[in-house]
Every structure is written in C-alpha cells, then in structure tokens.
Amino acid sequence: MAELKGEAKQRYVSDMFARIAGRYDLMNTLITGGLHHRWKRKAARLTAHGLTGDALDVATGTGDLALALAGCPGVTQAIGVDVLPPMVALAEAKARKRNLTEKAVFVLGDAHALPFPDGTFACATAGFSLRNMTDLPGALAEMARVVQPGGRVTTLELTPMPPGKKSGLARFYFQGLVPLLGQVVAGDRAAYTYLPQSVDRFLEAGRLAQVFQDQGLIDVGYQRLGFGAVTLHWGHKPP
Ligand SMILES: C[S@@+](CC[C@H](N)C(=O)[O-])C[C@H]1O[C@@H](n2cnc3c(N)ncnc32)[C@H](O)[C@@H]1O
C-alpha cells in the first residue's frame, strides 16, 4: 500500500488513521518505549528557539507536538492542523485535560493547502507525517509559505537508516515486531505494516535536507535521534 500515490494514497492514509486514532498514542508509546515524547519536546524547543509569535504543527494527530510548542517560551499560541476530525477531537480533548485550550488550538485542514495567509507563524513543524503526504515538496512549501521571513521550519520523521548493524536490528523490529504489536494492541496489522514500508520508500535524511533547500529554506541541517531511526530536520525562511 505504501506504493500508492495521489488521491488513492490520501484516501488510504486517511482511512488508516481514522481506524487507529483511538489507539494511536498507546501504540506510539509502546513502539518507541515512550521516547517519542522526548523527541517531540526536543523538536518543539528547537522549532521555537529564539522566536516570538504563533507556532504551527502540521498533521498534528493527537496534538503532542502542538502542546509541546504551547509550552515553549516565546510561543503566543500553538495551532495544530490535521485533515481528520477524529484526530482533531482527540487533540482538543488532550488540551482540555491539560488546561491548555487557550494556548493550543486545533483546526481541520490539509497540509497541501494550509488554511492560513502567508507569513502567519513564527515557526512551523510536522511530526512523523511527511511520509504520508501525497506531495512532499508541496507540503514543505506550504509550511515555508505560512512562516514569517526569518522563521523556522522543522520536521521530525522516520527516515531510512544508513546500512549497518543498527539498520538490520531496526528492520527486524519495524518489519517483524511492530506489525504484530499493531495486530494485538490496535487490532490493525495492515496499518503497522504500512509504517515500515512507508519508511523504506521515504527519502534518506540527506535527500530530505535537499528538499528543504529546494523550497528556498536556508541554514538547513539535521540531527539523527532514536538510534538513527528518527531525524529532526530544520531550515529557515530567509529574512
Ligand atoms: C503518523 S500521524 C502523526 C501525528 C503527530 N504529528 C505525531 O507526531 O504523533 C500522521 C497524521 O497526519 C495526518 N494527515 C494525513 N494526511 C494529511 C494531510 N493531507 N493534511 C493534514 N494532515 C494529514 C493524519 O490524520 C495523522 O493524524
């Protein structure tokens, strides 16, 4: 299914996330041993560092990154946008539980056509969602468009690991154990088989950095996290 493109891919991805929305957080915590919270806090801190204004989290899912942004110094409000109503509802419920409904707001919207004017945000991020986009350069261009000059765009993503011992272990884990976990915990083996397939088909970290540059972003860089399985990318809109 990871080979789908265009509308068929968007339909598949939306159906899949609608099915697993209720178990999404639990599965993330099980798959990463809870580390995804640490990666998201790090991504939020880097995204907002030294900036003042509103912050955007694209394809926010259950809202973790938006809520982490809302707690960063300089962030006046964090807006999370997602294409799926059940994800937006879960993110809103999380914000209510943490008394953050003023500071973190969630709206429906498509990453390929963000419902915001140019230069609305001081910074924008997207976590574990680029692989699911039907037009990756287009989605990154949208993030760059809605950020102010001098603002920052970051992404957190599972990227193919460089060959080696660690990549063999990761392959065994993601292709063998994760689908089984998906079947037992989320009742959806297909969704957690799509996950490693979509990583295999995704850009290697250096090539993703090039896509950032192709959208006009400067001072682009990246850092590997999670034993090399996760990459945090950043870039800046020229002042
Ligand atoms: C793997 S989840 C990531 C959620 C969250 N960012 C996180 O880090 O946990 C991918 C999310 O992308 C959303 N999504 C998929 N296609 C989208 C699109 N075209 N526009 C906005 N959101 C989209 C899905 O609904 C889902 O919530």
The ligand as a Tripos MOL2 file, in Angstrom:
@<TRIPOS>MOLECULE
LIG
   27    29     1     0     0
SMALL
NO_CHARGES

@<TRIPOS>ATOM
      1 C1          1.6670    9.4980   11.9090 C.3       1 LIG1
      2 S1          0.4480   10.6790   12.3200 S.3       1 LIG1
      3 C2          1.4280   11.9510   13.0930 C.3       1 LIG1
      4 C3          0.6820   12.6570   14.1860 C.3       1 LIG1
      5 C4          1.5080   13.6070   15.0420 C.3       1 LIG1
      6 N1          2.1000   14.6490   14.2510 N.3       1 LIG1
      7 C5          2.5570   12.8850   15.8400 C.2       1 LIG1
      8 O1          3.7350   13.2460   15.7060 O.co2     1 LIG1
      9 O2          2.2220   11.9960   16.6100 O.co2     1 LIG1
     10 C6          0.0560   11.3900   10.7660 C.3       1 LIG1
     11 C7         -1.0630   12.3850   10.8200 C.3       1 LIG1
     12 O3         -1.1420   13.0160    9.5430 O.3       1 LIG1
     13 C8         -2.4860   13.3170    9.2940 C.3       1 LIG1
     14 N2         -2.6160   13.5980    7.8530 N.ar      1 LIG1
     15 C9         -2.5310   12.7310    6.8200 C.ar      1 LIG1
     16 N3         -2.6620   13.3690    5.6550 N.ar      1 LIG1
     17 C10        -2.8110   14.6960    5.9520 C.ar      1 LIG1
     18 C11        -2.9790   15.8680    5.1760 C.ar      1 LIG1
     19 N4         -3.0080   15.8090    3.8430 N.pl3     1 LIG1
     20 N5         -3.1060   17.0460    5.7990 N.ar      1 LIG1
     21 C12        -3.0790   17.1200    7.1680 C.ar      1 LIG1
     22 N6         -2.9370   16.0350    7.9620 N.ar      1 LIG1
     23 C13        -2.7900   14.8400    7.3620 C.ar      1 LIG1
     24 C14        -3.2150   12.0940    9.7850 C.3       1 LIG1
     25 O4         -4.5830   12.3360   10.0020 O.3       1 LIG1
     26 C15        -2.4450   11.7980   11.0660 C.3       1 LIG1
     27 O5         -3.0240   12.4330   12.1730 O.3       1 LIG1
@<TRIPOS>BOND
     1     1     2 1
     2     2     3 1
     3     2    10 1
     4     3     4 1
     5     4     5 1
     6     5     6 1
     7     5     7 1
     8     7     8 2
     9     7     9 1
    10    10    11 1
    11    11    12 1
    12    11    26 1
    13    12    13 1
    14    13    14 1
    15    13    24 1
    16    14    15 ar
    17    14    23 ar
    18    15    16 ar
    19    16    17 ar
    20    17    18 ar
    21    17    23 ar
    22    18    19 1
    23    18    20 ar
    24    20    21 ar
    25    21    22 ar
    26    22    23 ar
    27    24    25 1
    28    24    26 1
    29    26    27 1
@<TRIPOS>SUBSTRUCTURE
     1 LIG1         1 GROUP 0 **** ****
